[in-house]
Amino acid sequence: MQESAQVFIKIEDYKKIISTVNLLKVKLEEAKEILKSISELKIQEYNQLSKWDSNLEDIEKRIKLVDQELGKL
């Protein structure tokens, strides 16, 4: 069995460590929010690109139809 060893640190150092850990928590939450925003933007981008692709396919079909009708003349 391993025994726990006591570690003594200065109260000033302890306060610095607590402050640093709290700052890390804040930065981690900020990073999560940024990542969430980026993910939402990518979803919006994908949806918009899908709409554009659909519109282009529709235009292509219409052009083919016009081309076929003109070929009959």
SULVEN-V998356 format. One record per residue. N is the residue number from 1. D_CENTER is the distance of its C-alpha to the mean C-alpha in Angstrom with 1 decimal. Layout:
n->N d_center->D_CENTER
n->N d_center->D_CENTER
This chain:
n->1 d_center->45.9
n->2 d_center->44.0
n->3 d_center->45.0
n->4 d_center->42.7
n->5 d_center->43.5
n->6 d_center->43.4
n->7 d_center->41.5
n->8 d_center->42.6
n->9 d_center->40.5
n->10 d_center->41.4
n->11 d_center->40.2
n->12 d_center->38.7
n->13 d_center->36.6
n->14 d_center->35.5
n->15 d_center->34.4
n->16 d_center->32.5
n->17 d_center->30.7
n->18 d_center->29.9
n->19 d_center->28.6
n->20 d_center->26.4
n->21 d_center->25.0
n->22 d_center->24.3
n->23 d_center->22.6
n->24 d_center->20.4
n->25 d_center->19.5
n->26 d_center->18.6
n->27 d_center->16.5
n->28 d_center->14.7
n->29 d_center->14.0
n->30 d_center->12.8
n->31 d_center->10.4
n->32 d_center->9.1
n->33 d_center->9.0
n->34 d_center->7.2
n->35 d_center->4.3
n->36 d_center->5.0
n->37 d_center->5.6
n->38 d_center->3.1
n->39 d_center->2.5
n->40 d_center->6.0
n->41 d_center->6.8
n->42 d_center->6.4
n->43 d_center->8.5
n->44 d_center->10.8
n->45 d_center->11.2
n->46 d_center->12.2
n->47 d_center->14.5
n->48 d_center->16.1
n->49 d_center->16.8
n->50 d_center->18.3
n->51 d_center->20.5
n->52 d_center->21.6
n->53 d_center->22.5
n->54 d_center->24.5
n->55 d_center->26.2
n->56 d_center->27.2
n->57 d_center->28.6
n->58 d_center->30.6
n->59 d_center->31.9
n->60 d_center->32.9
n->61 d_center->34.8
n->62 d_center->36.6
n->63 d_center->37.6
n->64 d_center->39.0
n->65 d_center->40.9
n->66 d_center->42.4
n->67 d_center->43.3
n->68 d_center->45.0
n->69 d_center->46.9
n->70 d_center->48.0
n->71 d_center->49.2
n->72 d_center->51.5
n->73 d_center->53.4
